[in-house]
């Protein structure tokens, strides 16, 4: 009967989708900042991966949220 009721709170689902959208990109950016002094090329690759991940995740997860 719980599934048939219409007053469900889905705030946790929105936070989960936001965490999937932005979490790995933030983690890649932090790792890129940590690696930047030793290896600039690897840091640049990590920053590019973070940017691509954000662009793709905003499209996929953003489409799910609409």
C-alpha positions as CSV (number, residue, x, y, z in Angstrom):
1,X,0.0,0.0,0.0
2,X,3.0,2.3,0.5
3,X,3.7,2.3,-3.2
4,X,0.2,3.5,-4.1
5,X,0.3,6.5,-1.9
6,X,1.1,9.8,-3.6
7,X,2.9,11.7,-0.8
8,X,6.4,10.3,-1.1
9,X,9.5,12.4,-0.2
10,X,12.1,12.0,-3.0
11,X,14.6,14.6,-1.7
12,X,17.2,11.8,-1.1
13,X,16.9,10.7,-4.7
14,X,17.7,14.2,-6.0
15,X,20.8,14.4,-3.7
16,X,21.9,11.0,-5.0
17,X,21.6,12.1,-8.6
18,X,23.5,15.3,-7.8
19,X,26.3,13.3,-6.1
20,X,26.6,11.1,-9.2
21,X,26.7,14.1,-11.4
22,X,29.3,16.1,-9.6
23,X,31.1,13.7,-7.2
24,X,33.5,12.0,-9.5
25,X,34.3,15.3,-11.3
26,X,35.2,17.0,-8.1
27,X,37.3,14.0,-7.0
28,X,39.2,14.1,-10.4
29,X,39.8,17.8,-10.0
30,X,41.1,17.4,-6.5
31,X,43.5,14.6,-7.6
32,X,44.5,16.9,-10.5
33,X,45.4,19.7,-8.1
34,X,47.4,17.3,-5.9
35,X,49.3,15.9,-8.9
36,X,49.9,19.3,-10.6
37,X,53.3,20.0,-9.0
38,X,54.9,16.7,-9.9
39,X,53.3,15.9,-13.3
40,X,51.7,18.8,-15.2
41,X,50.6,16.5,-18.2
42,X,48.8,14.1,-15.9
43,X,47.1,16.9,-14.1
44,X,45.9,18.4,-17.4
45,X,44.5,15.0,-18.4
46,X,42.6,14.7,-15.1
47,X,41.2,18.2,-15.5
48,X,40.0,17.4,-19.0
49,X,38.4,14.2,-17.7
50,X,36.6,16.1,-15.0
51,X,35.2,18.6,-17.5
52,X,34.1,15.9,-19.9
53,X,32.5,14.0,-17.0
54,X,30.5,17.1,-16.0
55,X,29.3,17.8,-19.5
56,X,28.2,14.2,-20.0
57,X,26.7,13.8,-16.6
58,X,24.7,17.0,-16.8
59,X,23.2,15.7,-20.0
60,X,22.3,12.2,-18.8
61,X,21.4,12.9,-15.2
62,X,19.9,16.3,-16.0
63,X,17.7,14.5,-18.5
64,X,16.6,12.0,-15.8
65,X,15.7,14.8,-13.4
66,X,13.4,16.6,-15.8
